[in-house]
Amino acid sequence: MAAETSFNVLRHVLVPEHHLLSQEEADAVLGEMGITRGQLPKIRKSDPGIKVLETIHGPIDEGRVIKIVRKSETAQEFVVYRLVTRG
């Protein structure tokens, strides 16, 4: 029943694009930014966007990095990164 009533929140117009980065991509981004994983803002494993990504990529472990692309009228695109944490 839940599968029939659920929907992909990432397809909603108000929800920004979410992308799971590979370990290599995450390391490259963090190197360019000059920061560590622990310095990234956090996103919980229980976040609906993460749950949808898990249907595509399988279980997402804590410590993985998510790229979020927000559309903006002034900046066109604004990219942020989040560290997956438990919860």
C-alpha distance (Angstrom), angle and dihedral (degrees) to the residues before:
residue distance angle dihedral
M1 . . .
A2 3.83 . .
A3 3.80 91.6 .
E4 3.80 90.0 54.6
T5 3.80 94.4 52.9
S6 3.82 99.9 36.9
F7 3.77 124.7 90.4
N8 3.79 137.5 -167.0
V9 3.81 104.6 -92.3
L10 3.81 89.9 -164.3
R11 3.81 88.8 68.9
H12 3.79 92.4 58.7
V13 3.80 113.3 110.2
L14 3.83 92.7 -127.0
V15 3.82 96.1 50.3
P16 3.82 116.4 86.3
E17 3.80 123.1 -131.1
H18 3.82 114.4 -83.7
H19 3.82 122.0 -157.1
L20 3.80 128.6 -177.9
L21 3.80 109.4 -135.4
S22 3.78 122.0 -144.4
Q23 3.80 115.3 -119.1
E24 3.83 89.1 -104.6
E25 3.81 93.0 50.6
A26 3.81 91.0 47.7
D27 3.81 92.2 49.5
A28 3.82 90.6 49.8
V29 3.82 92.9 49.4
L30 3.80 92.8 46.8
G31 3.81 90.1 48.0
E32 3.81 91.3 51.9
M33 3.79 90.5 48.5
G34 3.81 92.8 44.4
I35 3.81 93.8 -130.8
T36 3.80 138.8 113.8
R37 3.79 127.4 -119.8
G38 3.80 89.7 -105.6
Q39 3.79 90.5 61.4
L40 3.81 93.5 59.4
P41 3.79 121.0 99.4
K42 3.80 111.2 -103.3
I43 3.79 135.1 -114.5
R44 3.81 120.8 -169.5
K45 3.79 123.8 -124.0
S46 3.80 86.1 -125.6
D47 3.82 92.1 61.5
P48 3.82 109.7 119.9
G49 3.82 90.9 -126.8
I50 3.80 91.0 56.1
K51 3.80 90.7 47.9
V52 3.82 89.9 55.7
L53 3.82 91.7 47.2
E54 3.82 88.3 52.5
T55 3.81 89.9 58.5
I56 3.81 87.1 58.5
H57 3.82 103.2 35.6
G58 3.79 103.1 23.6
P59 3.81 123.5 -120.2
I60 3.80 113.6 -5.4
D61 3.79 112.9 -145.4
E62 3.77 126.1 -142.3
G63 3.80 110.7 -92.2
R64 3.81 95.7 41.4
V65 3.80 118.1 127.0
I66 3.80 124.2 -125.4
K67 3.80 122.2 -158.7
I68 3.81 113.1 -146.9
V69 3.80 119.1 -164.7
R70 3.78 115.0 -161.4
K71 3.78 122.6 -168.5
S72 3.78 115.1 -132.2
E73 3.78 132.7 -173.4
T74 3.81 90.9 -143.0
A75 3.81 103.4 34.3
Q76 3.85 98.7 29.1
E77 3.83 91.1 -142.1
F78 3.77 131.3 16.1
V79 3.82 118.4 -167.5
V80 3.80 123.0 -157.4
Y81 3.79 132.0 171.9
R82 3.81 129.6 -141.3
L83 3.80 133.1 -167.1
V84 3.80 115.1 -133.0
T85 3.81 112.0 -123.4
R86 3.79 132.7 178.0
G87 3.73 121.5 -86.1
